[in-house]
Every structure is written in C-alpha cells, then in structure tokens.
Amino acid sequence: MRLKKETNIQSGELFDRALSNIRHLLSNSVGTLKITLEVLLEHYDQFDESKRTEFLERAVGQVAKQQQLLDSMKTYSRTVVKRLNPINFEAFWQNWVQEKREVLAIRNIRLIVRDFDKPMYIFGEERMLGLVFDAVLANAIEAMINTEDPFIELSLYDEEDLKIVVRDNGPGIEQDQLEKLFIPFYSKSADRSGLGLPLARKLLVSMGGSISIESAPGEGTNVCMWLRQAQRNH
C-alpha cells in the first residue's frame, strides 16, 4: 500500500516541530562543546600542545555546526516569493530539464521525461521555482545512492492546475519518516540541513501551489506538485 503525505500540517504545528528540531540540534552541539572545553580546562596542564590543539579543534568544529544552523535558519526565513508573475512554464521547464540531464548523466541516473508540447503559463517567480525543483530533485538523487539501475521520471499533467510529478525508483520511505519530511530542520543525515523539502513546500504555498509525497518501502517515491495556471495575457 502506498502512503501519501499531504501538506496539511498546520502552521502552528509546523513551527512547534521545527523549534523542537532546532532545540535538539543546538542541545547536542552545545553539550558536546561544553564537555570538550571542560575536559580541556581540567587537564590543560597535563595535555601537551598536540592534545590541546586536538580539543580546541573539536570545540571549533561544534561552533561551526552552530553557525551552520544559524545560516540555515536565515536562509529559510529570507528565501521568499516577493512577487507573482505569469511565467512561460514551457520555456522554463525545457531549460531546467536540459540542465538536469547533465547532472543526472554524471551520476549514471536515467532521466525519463513525459511532458506536453503546448503553451503553459503559471503564477510564480522563476528563481524560486528553480529552487523548488532543485530541492525535490536533490532529494530523489540522494535517495538512490545504492539503487541498481536508478532512474528519475518527470511528468507534466495539464489539469485545472499544472501538476508536476517527480518519480524515482529508490528504496521508498517508511511511514514514520514520511510524516516528517516537510518539517524544517529534520534530517536523518548529520551533513544535511533538513531544509530542502520544507523550503520547497514554503515556496510552493507562497505561489498558490501545493506538494504531496507518495511512498512505501520498496516502491520508490512520487513527489507531486501543483502550480496555478495563468492566462498568457493576465
């Protein structure tokens, strides 16, 4: 059975969960920094120069993690859609897909594109739309690191709203993880900020769109996005 997670998290709940994630990340880093400095201070006279340097480098590393978190928070809060304009989606889409062909080819990921050859205008902001698609694609690429014969399929559907589906044949996602994907600063990887999909959701909602995810272990993942269509002379 495929599991679907809609973007129906209330803003208050989203804020509370994001704050909890930030608190957890800071607590771990600050705790490690405190212990490192306490040990260094207690044994400073016993440590040789090499050992002192080792502990100082550990401390600097934790401060760097805290700075990275602050930078991520700033990025999330400052990345906003300032103005909605009708965008020639066909031209935008062709340019974006062409750029990503090269990215995926380097990683030996097959790209399948199912689109339609017709004029299409949507409301949005091109740079922010690019950030949305880049974030969704990056998430799919990462999910298929150990997948045999990986592929990503991009499909467009001309409905009342424009529907874009990004499908991958990765390992899929467990339900308990699926429910957390749109929460800012949640990530299973210590090397990621956990902002990709939450930022994509934030920007899509700002453009009058939405996003949902369908997945199950062993069945790959579908990320579905909707954008409002606009008349050419709007």
Number of C-alpha atoms within 10 A of each C-alpha: 7 15 16 17 18 15 16 11 13 8 9 9 11 17 14 12 17 18 15 15 18 17 12 14 17 17 13 11 18 17 11 15 19 13 12 17 16 12 11 20 13 10 13 15 10 10 14 10 10 9 14 17 13 12 19 15 13 16 20 13 14 20 15 13 17 17 12 13 17 14 12 17 16 11 13 17 10 9 13 15 18 11 10 14 15 19 19 17 19 17 12 14 15 11 11 14 15 10 11 14 14 13 13 17 11 9 11 12 21 15 17 14 13 11 15 12 6 9 10 18 23 21 21 27 19 17 9 19 18 14 16 21 20 17 19 19 22 12 15 22 19 10 19 20 13 10 12 10 11 19 19 23 15 18 16 18 14 13 10 10 15 19 19 20 20 21 22 27 20 25 18 20 22 13 16 8 11 18 17 16 19 27 24 26 26 24 17 10 8 10 8 11 17 20 21 26 22 23 24 24 23 22 22 22 16 17 24 14 20 21 23 17 23 20 24 18 15 12 16 20 26 23 21 19 23 22 22 19 22 18 11 12 6 8
